[in-house]
């Protein structure tokens, strides 16, 4: 009864509670009103009004961005959109996947390509998270590049074998991408054992006969790439969008990688929406 009375009191003050009633058990607003006597209802209302003002400013910026203005960002949306697609091209074309597959004993298949591409996209996403709204927008277009590329590839394969790609198939692949990202997020925050477990789940799908050496190789590879991505300037990510990746062994980027990136920068991007 006490919680519900507080709930009604907050609503009577013009506050909007965005979740179900179960939210009350962990609500910071409820905890503030019930357990912190020095905070008055007027203080809570004032703080909520500040949040609403910030949400209004954010909404205005979003509307400006949709019609092509910066809207509080450092770069124009169309520049970040192009950079996002180029980031996907960097992942899709500038990584020497064939060498990785051989060294970690993964089959040369579409599923392996999708899992490896998703892994590298996640690594770029970890860097873009430091770039605020611009990074969020670049992530959106980069992942959209993956979705468009997956549909193009699956349609081509289905045409060869006279099959039709179902919408559910594409959704399953996207769910695998999101699940892999969550696994890697959890693993990168822990030690090498946690990261190895995340790789085992996301890349190898809990296969019981995996050689631990292959997991060790991927652990060192991921940590090396994540450290290297932290050194890339914001402008290279959000404007140019063409970034190199370390090879599986060592930290010397081969000249072939730069040649591929240069060609990728000259490509006419035929992805949907660009």
N, C-alpha and C positions, 0 to 999 in steps of 0.2 A: 504493500500500500504506500509505503514511504516513497519508493522509487516511482510509482505511477503518479503520485502527487507532485513530485519534482518534475516529472515529464510534462504534466499538464501546466505547471507553473512556467516552465521554460517556453512552452508553446504560446502561453498567454503573453509573454514578453516579446513575441515576434521572432523567436528562434526557430530555425528549420532543422529538424533532425533527419538525416539522410538514410538511416538504416532501419531495420525492424526493431521491435521492442527488445529483442535479445541483445541488441547493441548496448542497452542501458547497463548491462553487467560490466562492461569494460569502457564505458564512455568517459573520456577525460573531463567533459563538461559536468557530468553527474558526479564524478569523484571530486571535482572542484567545489560543487555546491554542497555535497554531503559531508566531506571530510576535511575541508579547509575553511575553518570558521572565519579566517581573516579576509577571505574573498567574498564580496557581496554580489548579489544578483546584478547590480548595475555594472560591476566590473566585467562580469561574464558577457553581458549584453554589449558593452562597449567593444570588447575584443571580437565578438561575433560580427559587429558592424564593420570593424576594420578588415576582417576576412572577406566580407561581402564586397567591400570597396576594391580589394585586391582582385577578387574574382571578376568584377566589372571591368577593371583595367585590362585584365588578361583577355576577357571576351572581346573588348574593343581591338586589342592587338591581333587577335585571331582573325577578326573580320578584315582588318587592314591587310594582313598577310594573304588572305584568300583573294584579294583583288590586286595583289602584286606589290604592295608596299612592304617596307621592312617591318613595321609594326613592333618596334623595340628590339629587333634582331640586328646583328652586325652586318649581315649580308641579305640581299634580296632573295625571296623564296625561290625564284626560277634558277638562280645560281646554285643554291643548296640542292635543288631538285636534280640538276645536272650532275653535281658532285656526288649525290647519293647513287645515281645510276653508275657513275664511273667507279665509285667504290665497289659496287658489285662486280663490274668488269675486272677490277684489280683482283678480286677474290676468285672469280671464275676462270681467268685466263693467265694471271701472272704467278700463280702458285704451281710448283712442279708436283702435281698430284701423283703422277706415275711413279716417281721415286719414293714417295711416302707409302703408297700402297704396297710396293714390293718389300720395303724394309719392315713393315708392321704386319705383313701377311694378311692383307685384305684383298678380296676378289675385285677384279676390274669389272664393275657393274654399275648400273644406274643408281642402285641403292647406296653403294659405297660413295659414288660421286656426290649424292645428295647429303649424306652424313658428313663428309669431309668439307663440303662447301658450307654447310650449316655451322660447322665448328669454326671456320675462319670468319664467317659473318658474325658469329658471337664474339670473337676476339676483337673485331672492329667495333662492335657495339659497346664493349667495355670501355673503349677509348672515347667513343662519342658521348657516353654518359657524362663526361666532364665538360661538355660544350653547351649545356643548358638547352634552351629551346631550339637553337640551331642544330645541335646534335640530335635532338628528338626528331626533327624534320628530316635530317639526312638519313637517320635509321629507317624512317618510314619508306623513303624512296629506295633505299638499298634493299630492304626486304621485299619491296614490290618488284624490284628487278629479279629477285630469286623466284617469286611466284610466277612472273611472266615467263621466265626462262624454263621453269619446270613444266608449265603448260605447253610451251612450244616443243620441248623435247618429248614429252609424253604423247602429244598429238602425232609427232613424226613417227615414233615407235609404233603407236597404235595403228597408224595408216599402213605400215609395212606388214603387220600381221592381221590386218582387217578386223580390228577391234575398235570399240568406242570408249574413250576415257570418260568415266563417270565423275560427277562432281564430288562424290564421296571419296574417291581415290585422291584427289588433290587436297581435300580437307585432311585426310589421314597424313599425307606428307607434311602439311603445314603443322599439324599437331605434333608430329615427330620433331620438327624444327623447334617448336616452343618447348617441348619436353626436354630436348637436348640442352637448350639455353638454361633452363632451370637447373638441370643437373650440373652444368659447368659453373653456373653461379655459385652453387653450393660447394663445389669442389675447389674452386679457386680461392675461396675464403679460408680453407683449411690447409693442412699440410699435404705433403705429396701423397700420402695414403688416401686422403679424401679425394684428391684430384684423380688419382688412379681409379678409384671406385666409380667416380663420375664418368670417366672415359670408358670403363668396362660396361657401364649401363647404356651410355649413349651411342658409342661406336660399335661395341661388340654384342649388344643386346643380351647380356648375361650369359654369354657362351662359357661353358665350364672348362674348356680345354685351352684357354688363352695362355700364351707364353708370357710370363711376368716381364720379360725383357722388352716385349713390345709395348706394354703399358709404361714401363720406365722411359722408353724412347719418346712416347707421346707426352708424358708429363714434362720432360725437359723441353720438348719442342714448344708446347703451349706456353710455359712460363717464359721462355725466350722470346716468343712472338709478342706476348703481352707487354713485356718490358720494352721491346723495341717500338711498339706502337705508342707507348707513352712519350717517346722522344719526338714524335712527328708533330710539327707545328699545326696550330688550328687552321691556318689558311690552306695548308696542303690538304687537309681533310675536307673542309667546308667549301673551298673554291675550286681547287684543282681536282681533287677526288681520286688521283692516281697515286697509289702508294705501293712500295715494294714489300715483300715478305722475305724473311730469312729462309735459306734452305733447311732441310731436315738436319743436316750435320754442318756445324760451324755457323759463323755469323757474317761471312763474306757473301754479299748478294752478287750473283753472277751477272755478267753483262747481258745475257739473254733475257733476264727479267726486265731490265730497263728498255730493251728493244721492244718487248711485248707491250709494256706500258705506253711507249711512244706510239705504237700502232693503235692501241686501244683509244688513245686520246684523239686520234684522227678519224675514228669510226663514226659513221652516222648511226646514232642510237635509234633503233627501230622499236624500242619497247613501247608498250601501250601507254598513252597519256603523255608522251613527250614529243 
